[in-house]
Amino acid sequence: MAASSASQTPSGIRAVVFDLDGTLIDSMPLVLRAFAHALAPFRPDLDIDGIFQRLGGPPERTLFELTGDSVKAAEAMRRLESFGFENGALVQPFEGMIAMLSGLHTRGLKLAIWTGRDRHTTEAIFAAHDLGRFFSAVVCGDDLPTHKPHPAGLREILARLGVQPHEVLYAGDADADVLGGAEAGVRTVLIEHGRAVETAIRGQAWRVVDTPGEAYVIIEGEK
């Protein structure tokens, strides 16, 4: 893919905000396996898709919501951590991600992360793949009392970057990303990863694609 020129950037865009898991890094298979392992003794009825639909905030909150019991949630959290969920070196960037970020950064766009992942594991992934150099703002799942799809995290990023909603693109792969982006008035690119997305959710996305690579092309302004 040829590098994009500044003139190809969608009109008026000054900043791009990204979700992390499933958008920039291919961690979701590991995350889902970790949650399935953690919940196996307590929620054997949940399949992988059911778990995926409930992700989006700190793992402690997700596990408590899914087990409904603080003791079970604590044990599930121990199982989650023992599975290696916190090992950032085990996840890899999607193909083309580094080149895309480098190009956007060179062209002067402000870049940020809005993730449901906790700060500790986010920083581990950043360190493993030298990602911190690209981003001017990072809001994690344990930074604020609210969580996706509540738009407070995205609005916090806009304030830190000094941009207006219409000057921003946001890319994510979960329903909560679309709902949070829509509530904040930010155009959102939804990455489906081949899953079925409700029509009501798809209708609130600015663009819908199947893979991260397709999202990168749109964000770079080549389509």
C-alpha angles and dihedrals in degrees: 000000000000118000114262122240123229090252090063094061111112109267116279097001113144101162142029123205121197136197109224113216113062092003107062102003129043095228100123097094089054093043093050092047089050093050092045089052092047094049099039096100093045109031109025087155092070117093125198093269091050090053093047092054090057099049122101108097139055111315092237091060093045093050092048092050091049097045099034091212130090094215093050090044091053091051091046089052090052090051090048093053093044089056089064101254090147096055104105093183090069094066124072135206117256114256111278095015098114093046091049093050092045091052094048092046092050091051090057101251115149111240130201143169127229108183138162089216116106121257095248096057092038090057090047090056092045090052093046093054103026093242100143092083091070103052131078094185134024124185116186133194094261097044096083134031090240127070138197130322085035103092097219093103093051092046089051089055092049090052092049092049094044094232136129123238093252089057094059140079120199126197126196142143104222134079088241089060092056093045093047093047093048092049090051092047093243123140107245130203110208119207108205101188088207095299126132112258123195115253091236091057095044090051091062094053119094092217132003122208135168103227139033089242091061090050091051090055091053093046092049087055097242093127 
